[in-house]
Structures are given as structure tokens and as C-alpha cells.
Amino acid sequence: MFLTKDHKQQIEAWLEALSQRAEWLQALAEREDAWELDLTWRLAAERALWTSVEYVTDIASLIIDALVMRDPGGYADIVKVLVEEDVLQRSWFDAFTGAIDFRSRLLRDHARITPTDVRETVLRYADLFAPFMNQIREFLRNY
């Protein structure tokens, strides 16, 4: 199979939305005062992290389906398929898998997530969305 013009336009729209969230998360990571202001910052960070990971997996899923790659077995495996197909770098994937785990915690164990957990996750993963976007755009250029 192949990636159509419509697939590429959908991916680019998702990359743009991811870019907005990634920029916001990076700006938040640089603000030391934001974490102590009020609950709004924490809730916004949780939502931005969750939707950013969703964009990563949605983009990966679209590529997997369009190119008829192997069926993934879970969220991390969705992204791992693109590593196996040389779309994404393994080093990036190894650094990013904790963000996928945090997404699962946000959905299933949110009552136990502390402000410190959110802050540490933002600080650790905010700058990893840009390399993903770059690798996907490079793949699309060369496809």
C-alpha cells in the first residue's frame, strides 16, 4: 500500500497540533513559578501531555495502516513498529517510552498522580516531541 495525499495532509495537521502542544509544554518546563500558582497549570499540563502522546500514536497508527506494517500490540508497540521500519530512531523511542507509560497513568491512575509527577514528566519529555515531528516529516519527504 501507500500513503496518499490525504494521509499526508492528515499527518501534517496532527503534527501542527502536536507542535502547538509541544511548544506550550516546553515553555511551561522553563517556568518554575507555574507549578505553584494553581491547579489550572497542572491540569493543562496533564491534558497537553496526554493529547501529545495521542498525536504520536495516531500518526504512527495511520502510517502503519497505510503501509500495511505489522499489527502492534499496544501503545508503546505502535511507536515501536515505526522504529522497526526505520521511520523513527531507536534512541528516541527508548527515551520516549516513559511518556507513553505516563499517558496510561493519566487514564487509569489519575488520582495518584502528584503535581511533582506532572512536573517531572513535563521536564523529561517536553523536548522529545520535536525530534518525533522532525523524523516523521523527514520520512514523508523521502517517501
Buried (B, 14 or more C-beta within 10 A) or exposed (E): EEBEEEBBEBBBEBBEBBBEBBBBBBEBBEEEEBBEEEEEBBEBBBEBBBBBBBBBBBBBBBBBEBBEBEEBEEBBBBBBBBBBBEBBBEEBBEBBBBBBBBBBBBEEEEEEBEEEBBBEBBBBBBBBBBBBBEBBEEBBEEE
